Amino acid sequence: MSTTGADALHQERYRIAASRDARFDGQFVTAVHSTGIYCRPSCPARTPRAAGVTFYRTSAAAHLAGFRACKRCLPEATPGSPEWDLREDVAGRAMRLVLDGVVEREGVPGLAERVGYSERQLNRIMTEELGAGPKALSRAHRAQTARTLLTSSDLPIADVAFAAGFTSIRQFNDTVREVFALTPTALRDRRPVTPSTDGALRVHLPARPPFDVQGLLEWHALHALAGTEQVTTTATGRVASYGRVLDLPGGPGWFRASAAGDDGAGSVAGAGVGDGAGRTGLDLLVRLTDLSDLPTLVARVRALFDLDADPVAVDTALAAVPELAPVVERIPGMRLPGAVDPHEVVFRTLIGQQVSVAAARTAQTRLVAALGERVPDGLVPWSGDDGAEVRLFPRAAVVAGRGREVLRGPAARVDTILRVATALADGSLVVDGGQSLDDLRSGLLAVKGIGPWTADYVALRVRHHPDLFLHSDLAVRNGAQELGLPGTARELSLWSERVAPWRSYLTMHCWRPIVDRATERTAATSTNPGKEPR
């Protein structure tokens, strides 16, 4: 970057910090030379003069420069940057994998192999782009996880160290002291509430306001599979929480998510969870086979609920279009449904093509019941719905070997599913969040039987890309007509360019009437048992 460009960026970030704009929390940090600390942009402390601060893209870069985290604004407790969903370059792809815990599981060599670069090249690229290499970025992520656990769980401190991904207690102690200028014990003593001892970890995940958490809870509830996912509702039939089991590197895990400050039954708790009291986001209950899987689970839940999005930027762009202004005003903070398992999304998408949501759910539940691995007793604090055993969604190799015994429907669709399962199992097809959009789409489209709609839907869920509009989807076109938008696929596609690069959120607004009607039917049945809603 030229000197002029660097100066302009410095001044822009200084204006943001001076205005204490919370929208930019998590997108960069402000390092103050005189105090040796770094803060989030919205820190309430007096803003130093412009010459007395340096701005870093990541907290890891601030750590390397010798700065420690501010104890007042807690920069490690912010939402992540929306930049990682937008970026298609090597640094962006690698950062998504770092957040998923690839460095802890596979080391820097594994990360480099996944993005197709040598370790040396990858370290150089990430240092130039983000101010820190993969090891430093992973270390900062571990420190953030450790802070979350120390302040929101009752885990013994030694267990926190290994759950956060550290390989030794000494490494954990040194990192916490260096980053936070506190010992782990002192950091735990700062927690605002005493966690419960119900056997589950309690973790708060922050999000930028506004946050349409109810909309996402209802979206996931509409697609939930008995035996794998669980939904709780209020007395009026509204969705209160969403939970599920998932396959993690160390074994099965479980979480239940509810709106921050909600107890999961639709009522606001007397105090927040951890350091999340009064904040926007999610509260999680978590149980794990291996505690070291917690950072991976958290990263996947953040993606599942689009917690790192910049809703103000999205809503501003959509509301600038007259036809969309009323719906944005009615539903601010729309989010995208992500994925906790990319392969699962592929299979559920293929099974659900050209059938109703209810029919898709029935077929997917049948697949899980027949081929899913049973979850050990004691991990999950609920029994399967309708008497179904709690099971994981089956892995690709299992679907490839036994899927024909279970799958129903047109032979061409079954053949496509088995073809995809075999390719995913042997590695000839790769589907994960670390890919570029083009690589993900081209890999899927190269498989016989997969078309553009399938590739784009999977990319929206797995890659979490903000600018995908499913104009050929019948439900999207019907919803668009309800919003007063063009009704034909071609006209709608051309019209959608007015809201680029946020067309994925337009897709969600077009789908929203379906979710709302399904929720209303469920609520009507709940409040009038035995009576079919009209």
Phi, psi and omega per residue, in radians:
M1 nan 2.391 -3.136
S2 -1.187 2.837 3.114
T3 -1.037 -0.719 3.133
T4 -1.098 -0.759 3.130
G5 -1.124 -0.706 3.120
A6 -1.130 -0.713 3.116
D7 -1.116 -0.729 -3.141
A8 -1.122 -0.717 3.120
L9 -1.142 -0.691 3.114
H10 -1.071 -0.781 -3.130
Q11 -1.159 -0.667 3.121
E12 -1.106 -0.793 -3.132
R13 -1.219 -0.562 3.100
Y14 -1.143 -0.700 3.108
R15 -1.113 -0.665 3.107
I16 -1.115 -0.813 -3.138
A17 -1.116 -0.693 -3.139
A18 -1.149 -0.533 3.136
S19 -1.514 -0.118 -3.138
R20 0.951 0.814 -3.089
D21 -1.398 1.897 -3.063
A22 -1.194 -0.263 3.111
R23 -1.050 -0.462 -3.040
F24 -1.688 0.039 3.045
D25 -1.032 2.294 -3.125
G26 1.614 -0.200 -3.122
Q27 -1.663 -0.410 2.993
F28 -2.868 2.929 3.098
V29 -2.192 2.677 -3.136
T30 -1.858 2.000 3.127
A31 -1.690 2.158 -3.071
V32 -1.723 2.078 -3.038
H33 -1.090 -0.713 -3.005
S34 -1.237 -0.507 -3.083
T35 -1.819 -0.340 -3.105
G36 1.308 0.374 3.131
I37 -2.069 2.799 3.015
Y38 -2.128 2.588 -3.013
C39 -2.268 2.844 2.939
R40 -1.318 2.760 -3.122
P41 -1.004 -0.515 -3.076
S42 -1.592 0.210 -3.109
C43 -0.937 2.305 -3.094
P44 -1.312 -0.112 3.141
A45 -1.146 2.766 3.131
R46 -1.034 2.336 -3.123
T47 -1.319 2.160 3.110
P48 -1.190 3.006 3.072
R49 -1.181 2.736 -3.024
A50 -1.040 -0.626 -3.110
A51 -1.278 -0.207 -3.069
G52 -1.712 0.189 -3.127
V53 -2.326 2.697 2.979
T54 -2.220 2.418 -3.125
F55 -1.807 2.328 3.137
Y56 -2.098 2.495 -3.135
R57 -1.177 -0.547 -3.066
T58 -2.351 2.723 3.062
S59 -1.166 -0.510 3.112
A60 -1.054 -0.694 3.108
A61 -1.138 -0.662 3.091
A62 -1.146 -0.677 3.087
H63 -1.048 -0.812 -3.112
L64 -1.091 -0.505 3.133
A65 -1.472 0.006 3.053
G66 1.660 0.219 3.141
F67 -1.668 2.689 3.092
R68 -2.059 2.840 -3.060
A69 -1.271 2.505 3.087
C70 -1.204 2.308 3.136
K71 -1.380 -0.276 -3.080
R72 -1.509 -0.820 -3.046
C73 -1.739 -0.163 3.090
L74 0.861 1.208 -3.107
P75 -1.078 -0.356 3.125
E76 -1.384 -0.055 -3.113
A77 -1.844 0.426 -3.122
T78 -1.706 2.839 2.958
P79 -1.066 2.784 3.074
G80 -1.288 3.057 -3.118
S81 -1.414 2.357 3.049
P82 -1.208 -0.173 -3.101
E83 -1.041 -0.570 -3.032
W84 -1.233 -0.476 3.058
D85 -1.313 -0.443 -3.089
L86 -1.490 -0.597 -2.974
R87 -1.361 2.352 3.113
E88 -1.878 -0.037 -3.069
D89 -1.415 3.132 -3.078
V90 -1.073 -0.766 -3.109
A91 -1.080 -0.749 3.133
G92 -1.144 -0.763 3.119
R93 -1.092 -0.767 -3.125
A94 -1.152 -0.663 -3.115
M95 -1.136 -0.656 3.102
R96 -1.088 -0.643 3.124
L97 -1.291 -0.623 3.068
V98 -1.039 -0.780 -3.124
L99 -1.146 -0.465 3.112
D100 -1.432 -0.043 3.069
G101 1.575 0.309 -3.094
V102 -1.111 -0.663 -3.122
V103 -1.115 -0.717 3.112
E104 -1.128 -0.657 -3.070
R105 -1.466 -0.689 -2.994
E106 -2.093 -0.079 -3.118
G107 1.305 3.047 3.110
V108 -1.093 -0.641 3.079
P109 -1.005 -0.711 3.115
G110 -1.149 -0.688 3.097
L111 -1.104 -0.799 -3.128
A112 -1.073 -0.716 3.135
E113 -1.112 -0.675 -3.120
R114 -1.127 -0.633 -3.116
V115 -1.642 -0.058 3.025
G116 1.424 0.505 3.122
Y117 -2.284 2.809 3.039
S118 -1.285 2.803 3.113
E119 -0.999 -0.739 -3.102
R120 -1.127 -0.778 3.124
Q121 -1.107 -0.762 -3.102
L122 -1.115 -0.753 3.125
N123 -1.072 -0.720 3.135
R124 -1.138 -0.787 -3.111
I125 -1.096 -0.822 -3.069
M126 -1.219 -0.614 3.092
T127 -1.150 -0.726 3.123
E128 -1.164 -0.711 -3.046
E129 -1.455 -0.670 -2.969
L130 -2.062 -0.079 3.095
G131 1.470 0.038 -3.133
A132 -2.768 2.637 3.120
G133 -1.487 3.135 -3.082
P134 -1.016 -0.720 -3.118
K135 -1.105 -0.785 -3.130
A136 -1.171 -0.677 3.117
L137 -1.147 -0.712 3.103
S138 -1.148 -0.680 3.116
R139 -1.095 -0.731 3.110
A140 -1.122 -0.662 3.112
H141 -1.150 -0.668 3.090
R142 -1.125 -0.707 3.118
A143 -1.086 -0.691 3.118
Q144 -1.126 -0.748 3.105
T145 -1.108 -0.713 3.133
A146 -1.082 -0.753 3.122
R147 -1.065 -0.745 3.136
T148 -1.061 -0.785 -3.115
L149 -1.207 -0.684 -3.126
L150 -1.136 -0.569 -3.061
T151 -1.719 -0.141 -3.068
S152 -2.351 0.223 3.091
S153 -2.454 2.908 3.082
D154 -1.867 0.362 3.079
L155 -1.053 2.453 2.978
P156 -0.974 2.568 -3.038
I157 -1.048 -0.631 3.100
A158 -1.095 -0.669 3.100
D159 -1.196 -0.617 3.079
V160 -1.012 -0.743 -3.103
A161 -0.991 -0.839 -3.085
F162 -1.371 -0.539 3.075
A163 -1.135 -0.564 3.134
A164 -1.406 -0.104 3.073
G165 1.794 0.066 3.118
F166 -1.355 2.616 -3.091
T167 -1.666 -0.169 3.114
S168 -2.666 2.714 3.101
I169 -1.133 -0.682 -3.126
R170 -1.091 -0.783 3.112
Q171 -1.063 -0.717 3.118
F172 -1.092 -0.881 -3.128
N173 -1.048 -0.789 -3.109
D174 -1.102 -0.735 -3.111
T175 -1.167 -0.796 -3.133
V176 -1.070 -0.767 3.124
R177 -1.128 -0.676 -3.109
E178 -1.217 -0.723 -3.055
V179 -1.392 -0.720 -3.007
F180 -1.904 -0.080 -3.096
A181 0.987 0.566 3.095
L182 -2.489 2.634 2.987
T183 -1.317 2.812 3.074
P184 -0.971 -0.693 3.125
T185 -1.111 -0.757 3.134
A186 -1.153 -0.639 3.115
L187 -1.155 -0.706 3.107
R188 -1.126 -0.627 -3.114
D189 -1.142 -0.276 -3.121
R190 -1.505 -0.056 -3.091
R191 -1.162 2.458 -3.022
P192 -1.365 -0.373 -3.106
V193 -2.356 2.804 3.060
T194 -1.580 2.078 -3.120
P195 -1.120 2.729 3.083
S196 -1.342 2.949 -3.136
T197 -2.097 0.882 -3.102
D198 -1.597 0.189 3.095
G199 1.559 -0.105 3.128
A200 -1.946 2.557 3.009
L201 -1.309 2.509 3.077
R202 -2.012 2.119 -3.052
V203 -2.310 2.314 3.046
H204 -1.711 2.302 3.094
L205 -2.003 1.973 -3.090
P206 -1.326 2.736 3.066
A207 -2.502 2.717 3.085
R208 -1.372 2.354 3.066
P209 -1.372 2.712 -0.095
P210 -1.331 2.744 -3.070
F211 -2.377 1.950 3.129
D212 -1.424 1.154 -3.096
V213 -1.131 -0.629 -3.127
Q214 -1.095 -0.685 3.123
G215 -1.078 -0.732 3.136
L216 -1.250 -0.680 3.073
L217 -1.020 -0.724 3.140
E218 -1.224 -0.627 3.119
W219 -1.099 -0.839 3.141
H220 -1.162 -0.620 3.112
A221 -1.104 -0.674 -3.128
L222 -1.079 -0.552 -3.070
H223 -1.817 0.109 -3.003
A224 -1.184 2.482 -3.139
L225 -1.834 2.215 3.102
A226 -1.046 2.363 3.137
G227 1.645 -0.389 3.120
T228 -2.034 -0.673 -3.117
E229 -2.108 2.647 3.138
Q230 -2.362 2.416 3.125
V231 -2.157 2.327 2.987
T232 -1.898 2.592 -3.099
T233 -2.231 2.826 3.081
T234 -1.466 3.099 3.122
A235 -1.104 -0.412 3.141
T236 -1.644 0.081 3.077
G237 1.582 0.025 3.100
R238 -1.365 2.602 -3.131
V239 -1.274 2.210 -3.138
A240 -1.766 -0.592 3.135
S241 -2.704 2.780 3.083
Y242 -2.289 2.275 3.118
G243 -2.385 2.832 3.122
R244 -2.889 2.847 2.957
V245 -1.680 2.670 3.112
L246 -2.615 2.696 -3.118
D247 -1.546 2.094 -3.128
L248 -2.042 2.859 -3.090
P249 -0.948 -0.612 -3.106
G250 -1.646 0.058 -3.123
G251 2.264 -3.122 -3.094
P252 -1.100 2.594 3.042
G253 -2.365 2.912 3.140
W254 -2.494 2.527 2.979
F255 -2.502 2.747 2.966
R256 -2.274 2.238 -3.079
A257 -1.989 2.394 3.039
S258 -2.486 2.870 3.137
A259 -1.056 2.488 -3.120
A260 -0.967 2.292 -3.130
G261 1.503 -0.051 3.105
D262 -1.751 2.455 -3.080
D263 -1.478 0.127 -3.128
G264 1.541 -0.084 3.092
A265 -2.038 0.190 3.070
G266 1.666 0.075 3.130
S267 -2.069 2.599 -3.113
V268 -1.408 2.265 -3.116
A269 -1.280 2.832 -3.104
G270 -1.214 -0.427 3.120
A271 -2.515 2.759 3.125
G272 -1.298 3.021 3.129
V273 -1.736 2.256 -3.135
G274 1.026 -2.300 3.133
D275 -1.719 0.414 -3.040
G276 -1.739 0.152 -3.076
A277 -1.041 2.246 3.058
G278 1.306 0.162 -3.082
R279 -1.853 2.883 3.091
T280 -1.493 2.386 3.093
G281 2.598 -2.661 -3.115
L282 -2.121 2.610 2.921
D283 -1.910 2.295 -3.124
L284 -1.987 2.498 2.786
L285 -1.860 2.331 -3.015
V286 -2.349 2.429 2.952
R287 -2.321 2.398 -3.025
L288 -2.339 2.597 2.963
T289 -1.257 -0.734 -3.130
D290 -2.189 2.068 -3.078
L291 -1.048 -0.459 -3.120
S292 -1.200 -0.152 3.084
D293 -1.428 -0.076 -3.063
L294 -1.033 -0.825 3.135
P295 -1.012 -0.658 3.117
T296 -1.158 -0.783 3.121
L297 -1.065 -0.781 -3.134
V298 -1.062 -0.766 3.136
A299 -1.069 -0.684 -3.111
R300 -1.278 -0.608 3.077
V301 -1.214 -0.654 3.085
R302 -1.042 -0.723 3.107
A303 -1.224 -0.674 -3.115
L304 -1.051 -0.585 -3.117
F305 -1.916 0.189 3.050
D306 0.944 0.778 -3.011
L307 -1.279 -0.307 -3.090
D308 -1.675 0.144 -3.131
A309 -1.173 2.796 3.025
D310 -1.859 1.524 -3.008
P311 -1.142 -0.515 3.140
V312 -1.162 -0.745 3.111
A313 -1.109 -0.739 -3.136
V314 -1.147 -0.875 -3.089
D315 -1.134 -0.624 3.122
T316 -1.097 -0.762 -3.134
A317 -1.168 -0.747 -3.115
L318 -1.254 -0.690 -3.102
A319 -1.231 -0.299 3.101
A320 -1.223 -0.271 3.085
V321 -1.626 2.104 -3.016
P322 -0.920 -0.688 -3.093
E323 -1.141 -0.452 -3.063
L324 -1.739 -0.234 -3.076
A325 -0.963 -0.775 -3.121
P326 -1.114 -0.702 -3.086
V327 -1.266 -0.587 3.091
V328 -1.184 -0.664 3.095
E329 -1.138 -0.640 -3.127
R330 -1.300 -0.649 -3.092
I331 -2.253 1.359 3.084
P332 -1.321 2.679 3.057
G333 1.295 0.554 3.089
M334 -0.993 2.482 3.135
R335 -2.190 2.855 3.105
L336 -1.710 2.425 3.016
P337 -1.352 2.203 -3.113
G338 -1.714 -2.492 -3.082
A339 -2.575 2.479 2.977
V340 -1.727 -0.245 3.130
D341 -2.585 1.842 -3.088
P342 -0.997 -0.708 -3.113
H343 -1.141 -0.672 3.102
E344 -1.042 -0.749 3.132
V345 -1.056 -0.717 3.128
V346 -1.052 -0.870 -3.104
F347 -1.134 -0.756 -3.125
R348 -1.154 -0.584 3.092
T349 -1.154 -0.812 -3.116
L350 -1.146 -0.723 -3.139
I351 -1.165 -0.567 -3.054
G352 -1.550 0.056 -3.120
Q353 -1.172 2.346 2.994
Q354 1.037 0.455 3.002
V355 -2.343 2.915 3.127
S356 -1.218 2.863 3.102
V357 -1.061 -0.712 -3.125
A358 -1.135 -0.745 3.126
A359 -1.147 -0.695 3.105
A360 -1.094 -0.744 -3.125
R361 -1.104 -0.692 3.116
T362 -1.093 -0.801 -3.126
A363 -1.174 -0.687 3.137
Q364 -1.196 -0.666 3.106
T365 -1.129 -0.691 3.099
R366 -1.066 -0.717 3.123
L367 -1.101 -0.772 3.141
V368 -1.122 -0.784 -3.097
A369 -1.096 -0.604 -3.078
A370 -1.481 -0.646 -2.969
L371 -2.093 -0.174 -3.094
G372 -1.290 2.527 3.107
E373 -1.292 2.334 -3.125
R374 -1.252 2.390 -3.139
V375 -1.459 2.327 -3.110
P376 -1.009 2.564 3.099
D377 -1.075 2.524 3.068
G378 1.665 -0.342 -3.130
L379 -1.336 -0.688 -3.026
V380 -1.892 2.209 -3.096
P381 -1.468 0.619 3.048
W382 -2.697 2.703 3.056
S383 -1.701 2.714 -3.098
G384 -1.002 2.551 3.102
D385 -1.104 2.560 3.095
D386 0.972 0.533 3.101
G387 1.403 0.016 -3.125
A388 -1.227 2.448 3.073
E389 -1.205 2.622 3.115
V390 -1.363 2.098 -3.072
R391 -2.387 2.651 3.026
L392 -1.372 2.705 3.010
F393 -1.156 2.381 -3.043
P394 -1.122 2.551 3.102
R395 -1.307 2.841 -3.057
A396 -1.044 -0.714 -3.104
A397 -1.103 -0.623 3.131
V398 -1.224 -0.741 3.106
V399 -1.099 -0.709 3.136
A400 -1.098 -0.691 -3.078
G401 -1.402 -0.585 -3.006
R402 -2.235 0.046 -3.053
G403 -1.039 -0.587 -3.100
R404 -1.141 -0.383 3.106
E405 -1.226 -0.416 -2.962
V406 -1.991 -0.667 -3.006
L407 -1.183 2.441 3.115
R408 -2.140 2.913 3.091
G409 1.981 -2.995 -3.118
P410 -0.966 2.445 -3.103
A411 -1.035 -0.638 -3.121
A412 -1.113 -0.670 3.133
R413 -1.197 -0.766 3.122
V414 -1.063 -0.753 3.119
D415 -1.056 -0.714 3.131
T416 -1.110 -0.765 -3.131
I417 -1.077 -0.770 -3.140
L418 -1.187 -0.635 3.096
R419 -1.100 -0.772 3.121
V420 -1.144 -0.744 -3.135
A421 -1.041 -0.762 3.130
T422 -1.108 -0.740 -3.121
A423 -1.173 -0.684 3.089
L424 -1.165 -0.679 -3.100
A425 -1.199 -0.676 -3.107
D426 -1.601 -0.006 3.066
G427 1.486 0.020 3.117
S428 -1.293 -0.325 2.994
L429 -2.101 2.201 3.130
V430 -1.988 2.255 3.075
V431 -2.354 1.859 3.061
D432 -2.723 2.906 -3.047
G433 -1.248 -0.188 3.134
G434 -1.464 -0.075 -3.121
Q435 -1.424 2.765 2.944
S436 -1.297 2.788 -3.139
L437 -1.051 -0.763 -3.121
D438 -1.098 -0.741 -3.139
D439 -1.144 -0.718 -3.136
L440 -1.120 -0.835 -3.110
R441 -1.160 -0.789 -3.089
S442 -1.139 -0.635 3.099
G443 -1.111 -0.738 3.128
L444 -1.201 -0.762 -3.093
L445 -1.185 -0.341 3.114
A446 -1.309 -0.229 3.141
V447 -1.511 2.224 3.128
K448 -1.022 2.239 3.104
G449 1.782 -0.155 3.110
I450 -1.827 2.221 -3.132
G451 -1.921 -3.103 -3.070
P452 -1.040 -0.678 -3.121
W453 -1.080 -0.815 -3.137
T454 -1.051 -0.800 -3.122
A455 -1.087 -0.740 -3.112
D456 -1.227 -0.679 3.130
Y457 -1.145 -0.770 3.095
V458 -1.074 -0.716 3.135
A459 -1.122 -0.674 3.105
L460 -1.074 -0.736 -3.086
R461 -1.372 -0.833 -3.009
V462 -1.455 -0.852 -3.119
R463 -1.414 -0.304 3.089
H464 1.021 0.633 -3.080
H465 -1.328 2.351 -3.036
P466 -1.423 -0.069 -2.996
D467 -2.201 0.884 3.082
L468 -2.081 2.144 -3.139
F469 -2.029 2.118 -3.069
L470 -1.574 1.218 -3.013
H471 -1.181 -0.371 -3.126
S472 -1.502 -0.111 -3.130
D473 -1.282 2.213 -3.081
L474 -1.074 -0.741 -3.138
A475 -1.130 -0.643 3.090
V476 -1.116 -0.758 -3.135
R477 -1.151 -0.695 3.102
N478 -1.129 -0.753 3.102
G479 -1.132 -0.646 3.119
A480 -1.090 -0.690 3.101
Q481 -1.105 -0.654 3.086
E482 -1.120 -0.461 3.110
L483 -1.552 -0.003 3.141
G484 1.473 0.368 -3.140
L485 -1.699 2.910 3.127
P486 -0.980 2.604 -3.041
G487 -1.713 -0.391 -3.136
T488 -1.501 2.670 -3.071
A489 -1.057 -0.767 -3.092
R490 -1.166 -0.823 -3.128
E491 -1.109 -0.684 -3.127
L492 -1.178 -0.676 3.111
S493 -1.083 -0.787 3.123
L494 -1.139 -0.726 -3.125
W495 -1.099 -0.654 -3.056
S496 -1.100 -0.351 -3.135
E497 -1.090 -0.294 3.137
R498 -1.186 -0.361 -3.103
V499 -1.974 0.207 3.043
A500 -1.061 2.501 0.163
P501 -1.728 0.665 -3.064
W502 -2.120 0.590 -3.024
R503 -1.244 -0.371 3.065
S504 -1.088 -0.618 3.138
Y505 -1.277 -0.524 3.001
L506 -1.118 -0.711 3.070
T507 -0.975 -0.772 -3.123
M508 -1.162 -0.673 3.091
H509 -1.112 -0.626 3.121
C510 -1.245 -0.562 3.098
W511 -1.349 -0.358 -2.973
R512 -0.997 -0.677 3.131
P513 -1.005 -0.595 3.116
I514 -1.137 -0.800 3.140
V515 -1.102 -0.751 -3.126
D516 -1.081 -0.759 -3.126
R517 -1.163 -0.698 3.107
A518 -1.108 -0.694 3.128
T519 -1.163 -0.693 3.114
E520 -1.105 -0.680 3.109
R521 -1.127 -0.745 3.123
T522 -1.105 -0.757 -3.141
A523 -1.119 -0.685 3.138
A524 -1.147 -0.703 3.105
T525 -1.151 -0.654 -3.118
S526 -1.169 -0.703 -3.093
T527 -1.480 -0.273 3.106
N528 -2.289 1.162 -3.096
P529 -1.005 2.393 3.138
G530 1.576 -0.149 -3.137
K531 -2.000 2.193 3.124
E532 -1.281 2.250 3.081
P533 -1.214 2.589 3.133
R534 -1.351 nan nan
